[in-house]
Amino acid sequence: MVAKPIVRVVAALVEQNARFLITQRRPEATLPLLWEFPGGRVEHGESDKDALVRELSEEMEIEIEVGDKIFEVTREYERYFIELATYTCRLVRPHIRPIKVHDYRWVSREEFAEYEFPGADQDTVDKLLKGK
């Protein structure tokens, strides 16, 4: 049996005024229209923090300052494993332009239940709501 590949993904936990930034996947994406924390795949030779800065710039023209890693979860999917590392991030500039995301929202802890997340992101939401 062939081992499933491991895909390293990073996500930004951006909080402002007790609300967290989440983004909606595009209709043509894998797991279409589900919600997630902004971020993306770490490219070969790239650090987690560099990947976050690049992904948020490409997806939404967001300029961020990356803080500490707060969660890491591994989730098995049909064809691969996802290693999702979530970092606290601060917006350097408040401008958000959804380029490679379908939509975005600022949600409170109480509102997370109103949105459907892929497994690894839901694991992160659950950890966040439990206070780690």
Kinemage of the C-alpha trace (Angstrom):
@kinemage 1
@onewidth
@group {chain A} dominant
@subgroup {mainchain}
@vectorlist {calphas} color= white
{ca met a 1} P 0.000 0.000 0.000
{ca val a 2} L 1.315 3.442 -0.912
{ca ala a 3} L 1.679 5.898 1.951
{ca lys a 4} L -0.470 9.007 1.703
{ca pro a 5} L 1.409 12.251 1.198
{ca ile a 6} L 1.507 14.834 3.967
{ca val a 7} L 0.542 18.357 2.958
{ca arg a 8} L 1.783 21.144 5.230
{ca val a 9} L -0.727 23.990 5.521
{ca val a 10} L -0.662 27.152 7.615
{ca ala a 11} L -3.507 29.305 8.840
{ca ala a 12} L -3.736 32.778 10.335
{ca leu a 13} L -5.753 33.424 13.460
{ca val a 14} L -6.475 37.128 13.060
{ca glu a 15} L -8.546 38.640 15.866
{ca gln a 16} L -9.932 42.174 16.015
{ca asn a 17} L -12.565 43.454 18.423
{ca ala a 18} L -13.309 39.914 19.692
{ca arg a 19} L -13.978 38.712 16.115
{ca phe a 20} L -11.942 36.318 14.005
{ca leu a 21} L -11.271 36.512 10.272
{ca ile a 22} L -12.520 33.515 8.264
{ca thr a 23} L -12.621 33.034 4.505
{ca gln a 24} L -14.860 31.035 2.200
{ca arg a 25} L -13.333 28.663 -0.333
{ca arg a 26} L -14.129 29.330 -3.977
{ca pro a 27} L -16.831 27.240 -5.727
{ca glu a 28} L -14.219 25.518 -7.938
{ca ala a 29} L -11.869 24.682 -5.030
{ca thr a 30} L -11.490 21.365 -3.264
{ca leu a 31} L -14.113 21.353 -0.474
{ca pro a 32} L -15.998 24.189 -2.225
{ca leu a 33} L -17.659 27.011 -0.300
{ca leu a 34} L -16.576 25.732 3.113
{ca trp a 35} L -15.136 28.282 5.533
{ca glu a 36} L -11.595 28.275 6.882
{ca phe a 37} L -8.989 30.414 8.535
{ca pro a 38} L -7.017 32.297 5.864
{ca gly a 39} L -3.781 30.673 4.787
{ca gly a 40} L -2.625 27.929 2.498
{ca arg a 41} L -0.029 25.394 1.500
{ca val a 42} L 3.610 25.712 2.523
{ca glu a 43} L 5.821 25.451 -0.573
{ca his a 44} L 9.006 23.343 -0.596
{ca gly a 45} L 11.825 25.203 1.196
{ca glu a 46} L 9.465 27.841 2.608
{ca ser a 47} L 8.991 28.508 6.323
{ca asp a 48} L 5.504 28.475 7.857
{ca lys a 49} L 5.693 32.202 8.540
{ca asp a 50} L 6.861 33.063 5.016
{ca ala a 51} L 4.048 30.922 3.587
{ca leu a 52} L 1.464 32.777 5.690
{ca val a 53} L 2.700 36.185 4.591
{ca arg a 54} L 2.708 35.073 0.931
{ca glu a 55} L -0.677 33.316 1.016
{ca leu a 56} L -2.547 36.173 2.697
{ca ser a 57} L -0.997 38.672 0.320
{ca glu a 58} L -1.950 36.569 -2.732
{ca glu a 59} L -5.444 35.665 -1.531
{ca met a 60} L -6.608 38.964 -0.049
{ca glu a 61} L -3.845 41.595 -0.333
{ca ile a 62} L -3.514 41.380 3.440
{ca glu a 63} L -0.319 42.539 5.100
{ca ile a 64} L 0.259 40.664 8.353
{ca glu a 65} L 2.712 40.272 11.165
{ca val a 66} L 2.989 36.600 12.143
{ca gly a 67} L 3.142 35.754 15.833
{ca asp a 68} L 3.371 32.465 17.693
{ca lys a 69} L 2.130 29.048 16.607
{ca ile a 70} L -0.835 28.245 18.826
{ca phe a 71} L -2.295 25.031 17.407
{ca glu a 72} L -1.213 22.195 15.186
{ca val a 73} L -3.546 19.441 14.032
{ca thr a 74} L -3.146 16.522 11.643
{ca arg a 75} L -6.198 15.259 9.790
{ca glu a 76} L -6.461 12.330 7.381
{ca tyr a 77} L -8.389 12.844 4.162
{ca glu a 78} L -9.083 10.317 1.399
{ca arg a 79} L -5.867 10.901 -0.565
{ca tyr a 80} L -3.544 12.719 1.865
{ca phe a 81} L -2.880 13.945 5.391
{ca ile a 82} L -3.117 17.634 6.228
{ca glu a 83} L -0.768 19.088 8.859
{ca leu a 84} L -2.368 22.403 9.765
{ca ala a 85} L -0.361 24.849 11.861
{ca thr a 86} L -2.249 27.917 13.086
{ca tyr a 87} L -0.431 31.118 14.051
{ca thr a 88} L -1.659 34.273 15.722
{ca cys a 89} L -1.399 37.131 13.256
{ca arg a 90} L -1.945 40.860 13.346
{ca leu a 91} L -3.112 42.941 10.417
{ca val a 92} L -0.507 45.556 9.550
{ca arg a 93} L -2.927 47.288 7.203
{ca pro a 94} L -6.736 46.976 7.578
{ca his a 95} L -7.332 46.707 3.812
{ca ile a 96} L -8.836 43.352 2.675
{ca arg a 97} L -9.521 42.575 -0.991
{ca pro a 98} L -10.880 39.060 -1.667
{ca ile a 99} L -8.881 37.979 -4.738
{ca lys a 100} L -8.559 34.196 -4.349
{ca val a 101} L -11.327 33.611 -1.795
{ca his a 102} L -15.064 33.584 -2.440
{ca asp a 103} L -15.945 35.693 0.610
{ca tyr a 104} L -14.758 36.594 4.099
{ca arg a 105} L -16.338 37.367 7.464
{ca trp a 106} L -15.381 38.607 10.907
{ca val a 107} L -17.078 36.242 13.369
{ca ser a 108} L -17.356 36.028 17.143
{ca arg a 109} L -16.741 32.797 19.059
{ca glu a 110} L -20.505 32.345 19.339
{ca glu a 111} L -20.973 32.602 15.563
{ca phe a 112} L -18.529 29.818 14.555
{ca ala a 113} L -21.320 27.228 14.735
{ca glu a 114} L -23.118 29.014 11.875
{ca tyr a 115} L -20.308 28.173 9.417
{ca glu a 116} L -19.210 24.826 7.958
{ca phe a 117} L -15.454 24.148 8.085
{ca pro a 118} L -13.298 21.350 6.604
{ca gly a 119} L -12.112 18.812 9.190
{ca ala a 120} L -8.702 20.274 10.062
{ca asp a 121} L -10.135 23.787 10.380
{ca gln a 122} L -13.027 22.479 12.485
{ca asp a 123} L -10.464 20.814 14.780
{ca thr a 124} L -8.805 24.228 15.137
{ca val a 125} L -12.144 25.961 15.808
{ca asp a 126} L -12.888 23.364 18.505
{ca lys a 127} L -9.499 23.966 20.157
{ca leu a 128} L -10.005 27.733 19.967
{ca leu a 129} L -13.444 27.514 21.583
{ca lys a 130} L -12.085 25.283 24.351
{ca gly a 131} L -9.335 27.818 25.043
{ca lys a 132} L -6.647 25.388 23.742
